[in-house]
């Protein structure tokens, strides 16, 4: 089921998106903010960083919208149904 979903969703992801891309490691993603902070200091510019509590964020996803988005991105109905059954 996961492999079928990957093909549908991967085509929709922007190349700049770090998460949920094959061969993009956690190390790469944690290094990027450090580089940005160092550049900001070097350029003597303001920098604002936001952090998201994904556990709380995903717990608050509107399920009706989630099912619509799965259909919009071409996730097969039987896969969407199985995800719905887990919920």
Secondary structure, DSSP 8 states (H G I E B T S, - for coil): -HHHHHHHHHTTS-TT--TT-TT--HHHHHHHHHHHHHHHHHTT---------HHHHHHT--HHHHHHHHHHTT--HHHHHHHHHH-
